[in-house]
Amino acid sequence: MNYESLEGIFAIVLTLSIPLVAIAGSFFVAIKKKNRETELRKAIIENHVDADSIKLLIKEQGERKNPFSMLRWGCILLGAGLGALTCALAGMTPKHSIYFWMTILAFMGIGMLISFTIELKLQKKRMTNKDSAEENIS
């Protein structure tokens, strides 16, 4: 039996299944989130919770731990892609050279540094906007 043709078909099937799994996973997460929100609202109505407690519950759910995590991962993955592209253009392969992996890691590090500088700038901008908004209120 010719396994080379099966390898190609297997690679195509796996490649096409990645976006499908990502879409299905995102729908699953969205449905679970909606169900949790509905259960919370039902519990609030049934237990006659006061308005201050409701605000605290909703505020805690709405806050994100790190608003820049997507930026960080995007820059890291972009760096990895640029490192792989550089290796491909230089003719390096992962089997024969440790420099292949070192180049990818170096570009990932550069991506992390870029995301760090962007985060600092955005945080400074956010703080100045917050301070100016507080001054306008006062």
Contact map, one row per residue, 1 for C-alpha under 8 A:
111000000000000000000000000000000000000000000000000000000000000000000000000000000000000000000000000000000000000000000000000000000000000000
111111000000000000000000000000000000000000000000000000000000000000000000000000000000000000000000000000000000000000000000000000000000000000
111111100000000000000000000000000000000000000000000000000000000000000000000000000000000000000000000000000000000000000000000000000000000000
011111110000000000000000000000000000000000000000000000000000000000000000000000000000000000000000000000000000000000000000000000000000000000
011111111000000000000000000000000000000000000000000000000000000000000000000000000000000000000000000000000000000000000000000000000000000000
011111111100000000000000000000000000000000000000000000000000000000000000000000000000000000000000000000000000000000000000000000000000000000
001111111110000000000000000000000000000000000000000000000000000000000000000000000000000000000000000000000000000000000000000000000000000000
000111111111000000000000000000000000000000000000000000000000000000000000000000000000000000000000000000000000000000000000000000000000000000
000011111111100000000000000000000000000000000000000000000000000000000000000000000000000000000000000000000000000000000000000000000000000000
000001111111110000000000000000000000000000000000000000000000000000000000000000000000000000000000000000000000000000000000000000000000000000
000000111111111000000000000000000000000000000000000000000000000000000000000000000000000000000000000000000000000000000000000000000000000000
000000011111111100000000000000000000000000000000000000000000000000000000000000000000000000000000000000000000000000000000000000000000000000
000000001111111110000000000000000000000000000000000000000000000000000000000000000000000000000000000000000000000000000000000000000000000000
000000000111111111000000000000000000000000000000000000000000000000000000000000000000000000000000000000000000000000000000000000000000000000
000000000011111111100000000000000000000000000000000000000000000000000000000000000000000000000000000000000000000000000000000000000000000000
000000000001111111110000000000000000000000000000000000000000000000000000000000000000000000000000000000000000000000000000000000000000000000
000000000000111111111000000000000000000000000000000000000000000000000000000000000000000000000000000000000000000000000000000000000000000000
000000000000011111111100000000000000000000000000000000000000000000000000000000000000000000000000000000000000000000000000000000000000000000
000000000000001111111110000000000000000000000000000000000000000000000000000000000000000000000000000000000000000000000000000000000000000000
000000000000000111111111000000000000000000000000000000000000000000000000000000000000000000000000000000000000000000000000000000000000000000
000000000000000011111111100000000000000000000000000000000000000000000000000000000000000000000000000000000000000000000000000000000000000000
000000000000000001111111110000000000000000000000000000000000000000000000000000000000000000000000000000000000000000000000000000000000000000
000000000000000000111111111000000000000000000000000000000000000000000000000000000000000000000000000000000000000000000000000000000000000000
000000000000000000011111111100000000000000000000000000000000000000000000000000000000000000000000000000000000000000000000000000000000000000
000000000000000000001111111110000000000000000000000000000000000000000000000000000000000000000000000000000000000000000000000000000000000000
000000000000000000000111111111000000000000000000000000000000000000000000000000000000000000000000000000000000000000000000000000000000000000
000000000000000000000011111111100000000000000000000000000000000000000000000000000000000000000000000000000000000000000000000000000000000000
000000000000000000000001111111110000000000000000000000000000000000000000000000000000000000000000000000000000000000000000000000000000000000
000000000000000000000000111111111000000000000000000000000000000000000000000000000000000000000000000000000000000000000000000000000000000000
000000000000000000000000011111111100000000000000000000000000000000000000000000000000000000000000000000000000000000000000000000000000000000
000000000000000000000000001111111110000000000000000000000000000000000000000000000000000000000000000000000000000000000000000000000000000000
000000000000000000000000000111111111000000000000000000000000000000000000000000000000000000000000000000000000000000000000000000000000000000
000000000000000000000000000011111111100000000000000000000000000000000000000000000000000000000000000000000000000000000000000000000000000000
000000000000000000000000000001111111110000000000000000000000000000000000000000000000000000000000000000000000000000000000000000000000000000
000000000000000000000000000000111111111000000000000000000000000000000000000000000000000000000000000000000000000000000000000000000000000000
000000000000000000000000000000011111111100000000000000000000000000000000000000000000000000000000000000000000000000000000000000000000000000
000000000000000000000000000000001111111110000000000000000000000000000000000000000000000000000000000000000000000000000000000000000000000000
000000000000000000000000000000000111111111000000000000000000000000000000000000000000000000000000000000000000000000000000000000000000000000
000000000000000000000000000000000011111111100000000000000000000000000000000000000000000000000000000000000000000000000000000000000000000000
000000000000000000000000000000000001111111110000000000000000000000000000000000000000000000000000000000000000000000000000000000000000000000
000000000000000000000000000000000000111111111000000000000000000000000000000000000000000000000000000000000000000000000000000000000000000000
000000000000000000000000000000000000011111111100000000000000000000000000000000000000000000000000000000000000000000000000000000000000000000
000000000000000000000000000000000000001111111110000000000000000000000000000000000000000000000000000000000000000000000000000000000000000000
000000000000000000000000000000000000000111111111100001000000000000000000000000000000000000000000000000000000000000000000000000000000000000
000000000000000000000000000000000000000011111111100000000000000000000000000000000000000000000000000000000000000000000000000000000000000000
000000000000000000000000000000000000000001111111000000000000000000000000000000000000000000000000000000000000000000000000000000000000000000
000000000000000000000000000000000000000000111111100000000000000000000000000000000000000000000000000000000000000000000000000000000000000000
000000000000000000000000000000000000000000011111110000000000000000000000000000000000000000000000000000000000000000000000000000000000000000
000000000000000000000000000000000000000000011011111011000000000000000000000000000000000000000000000000000000000000000000000000000000000000
000000000000000000000000000000000000000000000001111111000000000000000000000000000000000000000000000000000000000000000000000000000000000000
000000000000000000000000000000000000000000000000111111100000000000000000000000000000000000000000000000000000000000000000000000000000000000
000000000000000000000000000000000000000000000000011111110000000000000000000000000000000000000000000000000000000000000000000000000000000000
000000000000000000000000000000000000000000000000111111111000000000000000000000000000000000000000000000000000000000000000000000000000000000
000000000000000000000000000000000000000000010000111111111100000000000000000000000000000000000000000000000000000000000000000000000000000000
000000000000000000000000000000000000000000000000001111111110000000000000000000000000000000000000000000000000000000000000000000000000000000
000000000000000000000000000000000000000000000000000111111111000000000000000000000000000000000000000000000000000000000000000000000000000000
000000000000000000000000000000000000000000000000000011111111100000000000000000000000000000000000000000000000000000000000000000000000000000
000000000000000000000000000000000000000000000000000001111111110000000000000000000000000000000000000000000000000000000000000000000000000000
000000000000000000000000000000000000000000000000000000111111111000000000000000000000000000000000000000000000000000000000000000000000000000
000000000000000000000000000000000000000000000000000000011111111000000000000000000000000000000000000000000000000000000000000000000000000000
000000000000000000000000000000000000000000000000000000001111111100000000000000000000000000000000000000000000000000000000000000000000000000
000000000000000000000000000000000000000000000000000000000111111100000000000000000000000000000000000000000000000000000000000000000000000000
000000000000000000000000000000000000000000000000000000000011111110000000000000000000000000000000000000000000000000000000000000000000000000
000000000000000000000000000000000000000000000000000000000000111111100000000000000000000000000000000000000000000000000000000000000000000000
000000000000000000000000000000000000000000000000000000000000001111100000000000000000000000000000000000000000000000000000000000000000000000
000000000000000000000000000000000000000000000000000000000000000111111000000000000000000000000000000000000000000000000000000000000000000000
000000000000000000000000000000000000000000000000000000000000000111111100000000000000000000000000000000000000000000000000000000000000000000
000000000000000000000000000000000000000000000000000000000000000001111111000000000000000000000000000000000000000000000010000000000000000000
000000000000000000000000000000000000000000000000000000000000000001111111100000000000000000000000000000000000000000000000000000000000000000
000000000000000000000000000000000000000000000000000000000000000000111111110000000000000000000000000000000000000000000000000000000000000000
000000000000000000000000000000000000000000000000000000000000000000011111111000000000000000000000000000000000000000100000000000000000000000
000000000000000000000000000000000000000000000000000000000000000000011111111100000000000000000000000000000000001100110000000000000000000000
000000000000000000000000000000000000000000000000000000000000000000001111111110000000000000000000000000000000000000000000000000000000000000
000000000000000000000000000000000000000000000000000000000000000000000111111111000000000000000000000000000000000000000000000000000000000000
000000000000000000000000000000000000000000000000000000000000000000000011111111100000000000000000000000000001001101100000000000000000000000
000000000000000000000000000000000000000000000000000000000000000000000001111111110000000000000000000000000001111100100000000000000000000000
000000000000000000000000000000000000000000000000000000000000000000000000111111111000000000000000000000000001001000000000000000000000000000
000000000000000000000000000000000000000000000000000000000000000000000000011111111100000000000000000000000001001000000000000000000000000000
000000000000000000000000000000000000000000000000000000000000000000000000001111111110000000000000000000010011111000000000000000000000000000
000000000000000000000000000000000000000000000000000000000000000000000000000111111111000000000000000000011011000000000000000000000000000000
000000000000000000000000000000000000000000000000000000000000000000000000000011111111100000000000000000010000000000000000000000000000000000
000000000000000000000000000000000000000000000000000000000000000000000000000001111111110000000000000000010010000000000000000000000000000000
000000000000000000000000000000000000000000000000000000000000000000000000000000111111111000000000000000111111000000000000000000000000000000
000000000000000000000000000000000000000000000000000000000000000000000000000000011111111100000000000100110000000000000000000000000000000000
000000000000000000000000000000000000000000000000000000000000000000000000000000001111111110000000000000000000000000000000000000000000000000
000000000000000000000000000000000000000000000000000000000000000000000000000000000111111111000000000000000000000000000000000000000000000000
000000000000000000000000000000000000000000000000000000000000000000000000000000000011111111111000000100110000000000000000000000000000000000
000000000000000000000000000000000000000000000000000000000000000000000000000000000001111111111000000000000000000000000000000000000000000000
000000000000000000000000000000000000000000000000000000000000000000000000000000000000111111110000000000000000000000000000000000000000000000
000000000000000000000000000000000000000000000000000000000000000000000000000000000000011111110000000000000000000000000000000000000000000000
000000000000000000000000000000000000000000000000000000000000000000000000000000000000001111111000000000000000000000000000000000000000000000
000000000000000000000000000000000000000000000000000000000000000000000000000000000000001111111101101100000000000000000000000000000000000000
000000000000000000000000000000000000000000000000000000000000000000000000000000000000001100111111100100000000000000000000000000000000000000
000000000000000000000000000000000000000000000000000000000000000000000000000000000000000000011111110110000000000000000000000000000000000000
000000000000000000000000000000000000000000000000000000000000000000000000000000000000000000001111100000000000000000000000000000000000000000
000000000000000000000000000000000000000000000000000000000000000000000000000000000000000000011111110000000000000000000000000000000000000000
000000000000000000000000000000000000000000000000000000000000000000000000000000000000000000011111111110000000000000000000000000000000000000
000000000000000000000000000000000000000000000000000000000000000000000000000000000000000000000101111111000000000000000000000000000000000000
000000000000000000000000000000000000000000000000000000000000000000000000000000000000000000010000111111100000000000000000000000000000000000
000000000000000000000000000000000000000000000000000000000000000000000000000000000001001000011100111111110000000000000000000000000000000000
000000000000000000000000000000000000000000000000000000000000000000000000000000000000000000000100111111111000000000000000000000000000000000
000000000000000000000000000000000000000000000000000000000000000000000000000000000000000000000000011111111100000000000000000000000000000000
000000000000000000000000000000000000000000000000000000000000000000000000000000000011001000000000001111111110000000000000000000000000000000
000000000000000000000000000000000000000000000000000000000000000000000000000000111111001000000000000111111111000000000000000000000000000000
000000000000000000000000000000000000000000000000000000000000000000000000000000010010000000000000000011111111100000000000000000000000000000
000000000000000000000000000000000000000000000000000000000000000000000000000000000010000000000000000001111111110000000000000000000000000000
000000000000000000000000000000000000000000000000000000000000000000000000000000110110000000000000000000111111111000000000000000000000000000
000000000000000000000000000000000000000000000000000000000000000000000000001111110010000000000000000000011111111100000000000000000000000000
000000000000000000000000000000000000000000000000000000000000000000000000000100100000000000000000000000001111111110000000000000000000000000
000000000000000000000000000000000000000000000000000000000000000000000000000100100000000000000000000000000111111111000000000000000000000000
000000000000000000000000000000000000000000000000000000000000000000000001001111100000000000000000000000000011111111100000000000000000000000
000000000000000000000000000000000000000000000000000000000000000000000001001100000000000000000000000000000001111111110000000000000000000000
000000000000000000000000000000000000000000000000000000000000000000000000000000000000000000000000000000000000111111111000000000000000000000
000000000000000000000000000000000000000000000000000000000000000000000000001000000000000000000000000000000000011111111100000000000000000000
000000000000000000000000000000000000000000000000000000000000000000000011001100000000000000000000000000000000001111111110000000000000000000
000000000000000000000000000000000000000000000000000000000000000000000001000000000000000000000000000000000000000111111111000000000000000000
000000000000000000000000000000000000000000000000000000000000000000000000000000000000000000000000000000000000000011111111100000000000000000
000000000000000000000000000000000000000000000000000000000000000000000000000000000000000000000000000000000000000001111111110000000000000000
000000000000000000000000000000000000000000000000000000000000000000010000000000000000000000000000000000000000000000111111111000000000000000
000000000000000000000000000000000000000000000000000000000000000000000000000000000000000000000000000000000000000000011111111100000000000000
000000000000000000000000000000000000000000000000000000000000000000000000000000000000000000000000000000000000000000001111111110000000000000
000000000000000000000000000000000000000000000000000000000000000000000000000000000000000000000000000000000000000000000111111111000000000000
000000000000000000000000000000000000000000000000000000000000000000000000000000000000000000000000000000000000000000000011111111100000000000
000000000000000000000000000000000000000000000000000000000000000000000000000000000000000000000000000000000000000000000001111111110000000000
000000000000000000000000000000000000000000000000000000000000000000000000000000000000000000000000000000000000000000000000111111111000000000
000000000000000000000000000000000000000000000000000000000000000000000000000000000000000000000000000000000000000000000000011111111100000000
000000000000000000000000000000000000000000000000000000000000000000000000000000000000000000000000000000000000000000000000001111111110000000
000000000000000000000000000000000000000000000000000000000000000000000000000000000000000000000000000000000000000000000000000111111111000000
000000000000000000000000000000000000000000000000000000000000000000000000000000000000000000000000000000000000000000000000000011111111100000
000000000000000000000000000000000000000000000000000000000000000000000000000000000000000000000000000000000000000000000000000001111111110000
000000000000000000000000000000000000000000000000000000000000000000000000000000000000000000000000000000000000000000000000000000111111111000
000000000000000000000000000000000000000000000000000000000000000000000000000000000000000000000000000000000000000000000000000000011111111100
000000000000000000000000000000000000000000000000000000000000000000000000000000000000000000000000000000000000000000000000000000001111111110
000000000000000000000000000000000000000000000000000000000000000000000000000000000000000000000000000000000000000000000000000000000111111111
000000000000000000000000000000000000000000000000000000000000000000000000000000000000000000000000000000000000000000000000000000000011111111
000000000000000000000000000000000000000000000000000000000000000000000000000000000000000000000000000000000000000000000000000000000001111111
000000000000000000000000000000000000000000000000000000000000000000000000000000000000000000000000000000000000000000000000000000000000111111
000000000000000000000000000000000000000000000000000000000000000000000000000000000000000000000000000000000000000000000000000000000000011111
